[in-house]
């Protein structure tokens, strides 16, 4: 259901052209999934995931994937379809979306991973694959030295362009530079044509008030804990590797610390809420800068 400023969003949904694919971007807990589901039901669309953590089969509760009831109400694709130990990048996602668009040219694509949307509408650089040994070296350095050490090694053009507060993006840039001898900016500047140019879609970015969003984040994280997030993390604990992409689910490190006896559940809950708020701030900043030409709705 639509659970954020329903009048505003319903008014938007009534004016969505039925023949165009729809793109809905927004930070975590902003109500975008509810909007996507309502639109899918109203117009007979399929909902396609654009969240880099909701792709993993080990996370449903912790990443706020659509519930089984939501999935029964409308078709949902690219949710929970990737095993935790599989490599999955924006390139993999783009190929999956290309297959969806061949079968159904009018999905509603929804998520909070801005890089997925920019790759979809602006194009994706054709970067050679990173060898496993380079990734292992990057993992080891991240654990021993932190993201700052890898950031210091990057070429100036890449360091100026990437999200310097996102360790995953820093590590990826370091891996590309180490594996290819060229910085990520070099490859991005050779980007091919986009799969779905923005002018061929109906796009929306949600821009919530930070205080309003923060309160929603706190409520939702508490609900996640009540509805099985701790059990979900407990099941993942034997496989835990903090440098792996699947382990970057927001709140997972804090609940791992609780299960290992390093935090009480209340402490883990508070820390998880802080981590989620910080993540949402990075999302809002990225979207404000990189999706500034998208139509937007301010919430509340």
Secondary structure as GFF3:
##gff-version 3
##sequence-region A 1 300
A	DSSP	alpha_helix	6	14	.	.	.	ID=ss1
A	DSSP	beta_strand	21	25	.	.	.	ID=ss2
A	DSSP	alpha_helix	32	43	.	.	.	ID=ss3
A	DSSP	beta_strand	47	49	.	.	.	ID=ss4
A	DSSP	alpha_helix	68	73	.	.	.	ID=ss5
A	DSSP	beta_strand	76	77	.	.	.	ID=ss6
A	DSSP	alpha_helix	90	103	.	.	.	ID=ss7
A	DSSP	beta_strand	108	111	.	.	.	ID=ss8
A	DSSP	alpha_helix	114	122	.	.	.	ID=ss9
A	DSSP	alpha_helix	132	145	.	.	.	ID=ss10
A	DSSP	alpha_helix	147	153	.	.	.	ID=ss11
A	DSSP	alpha_helix	156	161	.	.	.	ID=ss12
A	DSSP	alpha_helix	167	180	.	.	.	ID=ss13
A	DSSP	alpha_helix	184	188	.	.	.	ID=ss14
A	DSSP	three_ten_helix	198	200	.	.	.	ID=ss15
A	DSSP	beta_strand	201	208	.	.	.	ID=ss16
A	DSSP	alpha_helix	210	226	.	.	.	ID=ss17
A	DSSP	alpha_helix	229	236	.	.	.	ID=ss18
A	DSSP	three_ten_helix	237	239	.	.	.	ID=ss19
A	DSSP	three_ten_helix	245	248	.	.	.	ID=ss20
A	DSSP	alpha_helix	252	259	.	.	.	ID=ss21
A	DSSP	alpha_helix	265	290	.	.	.	ID=ss22
A	DSSP	beta_strand	296	299	.	.	.	ID=ss23
###
